[in-house]
C-alpha cells in the first residue's frame, strides 16, 4: 500500500472493532528498510523528553504492520 507520509499526519486511527485510538502526530521510520515502523499518537519530542521513553513509545504508538487501510481514517487490526 503506497501512501505519502504527509497524508498520514492528523488522520484518525480506528481499530477494526471501531475503537478510536487517536490521531497521527508523528512517525517512527526505518530508513534501512525504507518503511514506516510506527504511527505515534503524540509528538516524538514529548516522548523523548520523558524519563520512561520505552514505556511512552509502547503506550502512544501503533505498529504500522497493523494498518489495514488508509483513507479518511486509518483502520488498524486490534492489538494482540
N, C-alpha and C positions, 0 to 999 in steps of 0.2 A: 504494500500500500504506500504509494508515494504521496507525501504531504509536505508542504512548505512549513518550516519551523515557525515562521511568523504567523501562520494561520492557526497554530495551536494556542498561542497566548490568549488568555482570557476566556477560553471555551470552558463550559461547564462539564465536569466529569460525572457520569452517572453509571451505576452498575447495571447489569442485565436484569436485576430484580427491581430497579427503579430508585435505589438509594442514591441521593446526591452526596458526592464526596467533597466537592469544592470546585474552584476554578484553577486553571493552569496559570501559575505565577512565574514559573521558571522551569528549566530542564537540566538534566544531567546528561551530557553527551559522551559517547565513547568514540573518540576520534580515530583510534586504531582500527576499530571495526566499521566506523562510518555510520553509526546508528544512534538513535535516541535510547538511552538506558532507562531514564525515569522522568515522569512528569511530577513537578513539585507543586504543592498546594500553597506554598509560601515562598517568598524571595529567598534565594540562596544566601544572601547577606545575613538574613535573620537567623538562618540555620547555623552558619559557620561562626557566628558570634556567641552561640550557645556553649555552655560548658559540657553539654551532653549531645554533641553533634551526631553521633551514630543513632542515638535514640530519636532525635528530632528528624533525621532523614527518614527513618523507618516509619515514624508516625505521620509525616507530611509528604509522602511520595507514593506514586503509583507506578509500578514497573511497566514499562511500555509493552512488554510482551503480553500483557493482559488486554491491550486495546483490541476491540473487535471491529469498531467502525468510528470514522471521524466525519461529521457533517456539521450541523448546527451545534451539536453536542458531541462529546467523546463518550462512547459506550465501552465499558470495560467489564470483563468477567469478574465474578465475585472472587474475593481473595480466599485461597485455600491454604 
